[in-house]
Amino acid sequence: MWRHTRMVILTALSAAIYAAVLIPFKGIPIIPGVTEPRPANVFPPVFGLMFGPAGAWGAAIGNTIGDIFGGTLGLGTLFGFVGNFYLGFIMYKMWGAVGLVSCRDATPNVNSWRKLAAYGLITITSSVACAVIIAWGLDLVGLVPFAFLAITISLNNSLIALVLGPPLLLVLYPRVKKMGLIWTDLMIPAEVGRGFARHLGAVLMVVGALGGLLAGLGVAIGVHGQQILKFATGNLRGAGTCLSVLPFLALMGVASFMLSGREQFTEE
Amino acid sequence: MDSEIYLDRNTAVHRLDPRTKIALMVFCFVVPAYYQNPLWVVPVAVLVLLHGLFSRSLGNLRRMRYLMIILGVSSFVLWNLFTKGETRLFGFVYQESLAFSVGRTIMMLTMIAAGMIFLSTTRNEEFVTGLIRLGLPYRVGFAISTALRMVPTIIGSVWMVVEAQKSRGHDLDAGGLVQRIRNHIPLLIPVFVSAMRNTHTFSMALESKAFGAHRTRTYWLDPRLKLADYVVLGLTLVLLAAATGLRIAGYGRIAGLKEF
């Protein structure tokens, strides 16, 4: 991907737009220094679909820049980098693998009910995956309880992307396509990971994300006494929470290699 | 909003190697987060202010003044909700949580100031060269620095479109908070489309200058660590080691504070 000048610029552009919309809302924190209302979270799914890997790297870099300008740079930024990368990465990797998007027309748009359903499913998966990665990391280092943060980030990511993403995609896709900036127009299939058993990969990604959330919540609440959306309750750095989520994170890692994205290289 | 954050001044800080400036920024982001007690965070904040004063870049903080005020006030109030203590002062405010909220607020403002001072004293090209010298692939470094440079440009474009629409009578401030956000969304589309259109021009400009033509590159900028860099890096390392040691020894904590 980095070979293509336009993909490098699209990475910078995605990062800059994401950061530019993140920064003004840093002043209205949900948890100061950790998270805030993020209308900007509509961009990683949309950019991930349109710009592929450039959108994913853009989300990761943009979140870091947002943290720099917003005064929230810290240990959480490391997990935020990985989590936000997955927010864009899962979108383009899973798009053609969930079985809802036809191989004949895999264009990243929501101009049919099946594509809209695929968008919804993948957005929820990527939002939860991002939440599980960040919440797991911050609970591990003892900053924020898993039960609170995983739910907050999942809702924060998915609601805005589900509501604003489809209209934004409908407006932007034809223009971006006309400019020749869709990632499948810039890259060649040989540059994209081959993957294997991609449908199974998609299932494993969904199981990894949602399973990680449920297992983490179960242990954090049941064993460590944390409460959903409540502070100063339970124990942080709970070994149970970290260990119970770990296999699901590994599952997401394996699924990342199984998914490809090559199936989207179709003639329109 | 002026898109150029860098201030062209001939100060000792400006003349430092970009790697030294990156190390200084990392120090300013890491150490304030070590401590809960504001009395332990204040010395780092003072160091950052002195850094800004010597580099004559504190004026650039005006760009972030509204964000810093809002973030400062909200952080000060909200951290009291997120923490508890043993000595209740009034309502939900404990002596320990109040001290913690002051510390966290100073920490956040220090970090914002450190980021702005870094961007005010480091050219985009220097930052890229610094990242490459630290081992980052050129194109990744270029993407990061370009994104950093584009952020103020995009925010500036948004304001320009907003002002243009307001001058045509479009009432953006009508309704509640959600309605106001919805009023702004259609205005973002032309900004993004124009930014994406510029991607073409930018790419062509880069390729015409042989961007990516060869695997190995030569650089016009050839920063080298000088005596001043070694002195600053040495001092930074000593301070970092001392701060880490004090943190491990348990200093800078607030007794009786319960986070989350």
Boltz contact constraints between the chains, C-beta under 6 A:
constraints:
  - contact:
      token1: [A, 2]
      token2: [B, 139]
      max_distance: 6.0
  - contact:
      token1: [A, 5]
      token2: [B, 203]
      max_distance: 6.0
  - contact:
      token1: [A, 5]
      token2: [B, 206]
      max_distance: 6.0
  - contact:
      token1: [A, 5]
      token2: [B, 207]
      max_distance: 6.0
  - contact:
      token1: [A, 5]
      token2: [B, 211]
      max_distance: 6.0
  - contact:
      token1: [A, 5]
      token2: [B, 212]
      max_distance: 6.0
  - contact:
      token1: [A, 6]
      token2: [B, 203]
      max_distance: 6.0
  - contact:
      token1: [A, 8]
      token2: [B, 139]
      max_distance: 6.0
  - contact:
      token1: [A, 8]
      token2: [B, 143]
      max_distance: 6.0
  - contact:
      token1: [A, 9]
      token2: [B, 199]
      max_distance: 6.0
  - contact:
      token1: [A, 9]
      token2: [B, 202]
      max_distance: 6.0
  - contact:
      token1: [A, 9]
      token2: [B, 203]
      max_distance: 6.0
  - contact:
      token1: [A, 11]
      token2: [B, 143]
      max_distance: 6.0
  - contact:
      token1: [A, 12]
      token2: [B, 143]
      max_distance: 6.0
  - contact:
      token1: [A, 12]
      token2: [B, 146]
      max_distance: 6.0
  - contact:
      token1: [A, 12]
      token2: [B, 147]
      max_distance: 6.0
  - contact:
      token1: [A, 13]
      token2: [B, 195]
      max_distance: 6.0
  - contact:
      token1: [A, 13]
      token2: [B, 199]
      max_distance: 6.0
  - contact:
      token1: [A, 15]
      token2: [B, 147]
      max_distance: 6.0
  - contact:
      token1: [A, 16]
      token2: [B, 147]
      max_distance: 6.0
  - contact:
      token1: [A, 16]
      token2: [B, 150]
      max_distance: 6.0
  - contact:
      token1: [A, 16]
      token2: [B, 151]
      max_distance: 6.0
  - contact:
      token1: [A, 16]
      token2: [B, 154]
      max_distance: 6.0
  - contact:
      token1: [A, 19]
      token2: [B, 151]
      max_distance: 6.0
  - contact:
      token1: [A, 20]
      token2: [B, 151]
      max_distance: 6.0
  - contact:
      token1: [A, 20]
      token2: [B, 154]
      max_distance: 6.0
  - contact:
      token1: [A, 20]
      token2: [B, 155]
      max_distance: 6.0
  - contact:
      token1: [A, 26]
      token2: [B, 71]
      max_distance: 6.0
  - contact:
      token1: [A, 27]
      token2: [B, 67]
      max_distance: 6.0
  - contact:
      token1: [A, 27]
      token2: [B, 70]
      max_distance: 6.0
  - contact:
      token1: [A, 27]
      token2: [B, 71]
      max_distance: 6.0
  - contact:
      token1: [A, 29]
      token2: [B, 74]
      max_distance: 6.0
  - contact:
      token1: [A, 29]
      token2: [B, 78]
      max_distance: 6.0
  - contact:
      token1: [A, 32]
      token2: [B, 75]
      max_distance: 6.0
  - contact:
      token1: [A, 32]
      token2: [B, 78]
      max_distance: 6.0
  - contact:
      token1: [A, 32]
      token2: [B, 79]
      max_distance: 6.0
  - contact:
      token1: [A, 61]
      token2: [B, 144]
      max_distance: 6.0
  - contact:
      token1: [A, 61]
      token2: [B, 147]
      max_distance: 6.0
  - contact:
      token1: [A, 65]
      token2: [B, 147]
      max_distance: 6.0
  - contact:
      token1: [A, 68]
      token2: [B, 115]
      max_distance: 6.0
  - contact:
      token1: [A, 71]
      token2: [B, 108]
      max_distance: 6.0
  - contact:
      token1: [A, 71]
      token2: [B, 111]
      max_distance: 6.0
  - contact:
      token1: [A, 71]
      token2: [B, 112]
      max_distance: 6.0
  - contact:
      token1: [A, 73]
      token2: [B, 29]
      max_distance: 6.0
  - contact:
      token1: [A, 73]
      token2: [B, 111]
      max_distance: 6.0
  - contact:
      token1: [A, 74]
      token2: [B, 33]
      max_distance: 6.0
  - contact:
      token1: [A, 145]
      token2: [B, 260]
      max_distance: 6.0
  - contact:
      token1: [A, 171]
      token2: [B, 189]
      max_distance: 6.0
  - contact:
      token1: [A, 175]
      token2: [B, 193]
      max_distance: 6.0
  - contact:
      token1: [A, 231]
      token2: [B, 82]
      max_distance: 6.0
  - contact:
      token1: [A, 231]
      token2: [B, 260]
      max_distance: 6.0
  - contact:
      token1: [A, 232]
      token2: [B, 84]
      max_distance: 6.0
  - contact:
      token1: [A, 232]
      token2: [B, 258]
      max_distance: 6.0
  - contact:
      token1: [A, 232]
      token2: [B, 260]
      max_distance: 6.0
